[in-house]
């Protein structure tokens, strides 16, 4: 997860990310007072919401920029700077929670992350999360692939968007028991007249590294043009999100 975040813009213009995340916290069954790790806490908005729900919380993220926003908004909370695929906690927690993080982690690194989560949890601890699932942003990635190809470049989707079956299997291999899983569409309104271009600028970076700076804007403009017929309605831009939401329990490893 080697991304340079524009932490302030992410917080101000992409606030839907944590607004939707509030409904993921409702899957947590542990009682008030339980210790919860917010894995990939970003700007800490959901860490703060979990605290308001009565949990003892710790946020963990590998972006110093986002953590500095989190620490500014929530000076009383504990935040740890660490990589989600290589961390350990001094004290185990009752719940590991995560929102919109795991699609940033390569498929090959997912078992490392799941091993860290397993070790971080107490016996029977809960693992509750949501991220982009199979088919996430299909229209956006298809348009980008076409716009890249027209300029003579290839485009690889820079995210991991698994199906329920694939991710349940990874969880089971890591000794988790899956208790709940759902994959669902969520068309999501973006902010402003340049909403789609801003979204591409904010979230799609690595595929552009092979493209000279002078051509990048033309590719973005072309992708936006291609997307207009499907994702621009009544003066508003939408992103074609597909969410994978799951709850699993730490098994006994037998
Ligand atoms: C998502 O929330 O699914 C997502 C956000 C940014 C980039 C890719 C996926």
Boltz pocket constraint, residues with backbone or C-beta under 6 A from the ligand:
constraints:
  - pocket:
      binder: B
      contacts: [[A, 100], [A, 103], [A, 131], [A, 132], [A, 133], [A, 136], [A, 159], [A, 203], [A, 241], [A, 242]]
      max_distance: 6.0
